[in-house]
Amino acid sequence: MIALISPAYAEGGAAADTGIFNLVLLAGFVVIFYFLMWRPQAKRAKEHKNLIASLAKGTEVVTGGGVLGKVSKVDDNYVVLEVSEGIEMKFQKSSVAAVLPKGTLKSI
């Protein structure tokens, strides 16, 4: 049965530019992905790492859960926050989201 079907050949074929166009399109997507997703995320991670490294006693911070407090003790992996007078809570360092300006927490 296969011997009865003659092979079909394309006349002229497609231009070679489509291969180059596909490579340029792929490279364009990689560049867009780099500038819109990977680079900003790496920048934020670097800033957060510097923020965690700069924690010291007396720094006023806010955690990822929204808890405001003043740092009373810094350990290797944990930080103790004084959230109210005489009330201290222990958090992982990575949960600290931002450092507040001095004097934000006046009641502590």
N, C-alpha and C positions, 0 to 999 in steps of 0.2 A: 504494500500500500504506500509506503514512504517513497519507494522508487518511482511511483507515478506522479508524485508532486514535485514540480520543479522548484528549485530554490529561487527566492526573490531577492534581488539586489537593489539597494537604494542607488539612485542616480545622483551623482555629485556629492552626496553626503552632507553632513552639517559642517559648518565652519569651525575652525579650531579655536575661535575666540570664546566659545561658551565655556571651555575648560578654564581659561584665564579669568573669565567673568565670575565663575563659581569660586575660584580661589580669592579673588578680590572681595567678593561678597562675604565669604567666610572670614577673611582678615578684618573686614569692616565690623562684623558682629563681635569678634574678639576684642577689638579696640573699644567698641561701645560698652561691652560687658565690663572691661577693665575700668574705664573712666566713670561709669554710672553705678557700679556695684562693688567691685573688689577694692578699689582704691579708697573710697570713702569709709568702707567698713574697716579697713586696716588702719586708717587714720583715727577713727573713733576708738578702736581697740588700743592703739598706742597712747592716746590721750587718757583713757581710763586706767591703763597700767601706770602711767605717770601720776595720776591722781591718787591711786592706792599707795604708791610708793611714798608720796608726800604727806601721808596722814601722820599727825603728831598730836600729842596731848593738848587739849584746848581748842582744837579745830572743830568748827561747827559744820555738821554734815546732814544730808538727807539720804535715807536709804531708798532702795528700789520700791519698797512697800509704802513709802511716804512718811516714815518715822523720822522726826527731827530730833537731833541730839548733839551733845558736845562730847568729843572723844575724851575718855578718862584713862584708857589704857589701850596700848597697841601691842599685839602679839604677832607671831609669824603669819598665822592664817586668820586670826580673829581680831575684832576691835570691840571694845566695851564702850557703849554710849550711855551718857547720863541724860535720860529723857526728861526727868523732873528732879527736883531736889531730893536726893537720897535714893532715887530709883535708877538702877543701872540695868542695861540689857546687853547681851552678848550677840554680836552679829558676825557673819563671815565678811572678810574684807571686800570680797567681790560684790557684796550687796550694797555697798556705798555707791550712790548714783552721782552725787554732786557735793561740792564744798560750798557752803554758804558764806556770805561776807561776814566779817567780824561784827558782833553786836546784833545779829539777827535774833538770837535767842536771849532775851533780856531776863527772863524769869529763872533761868538756871544759874 
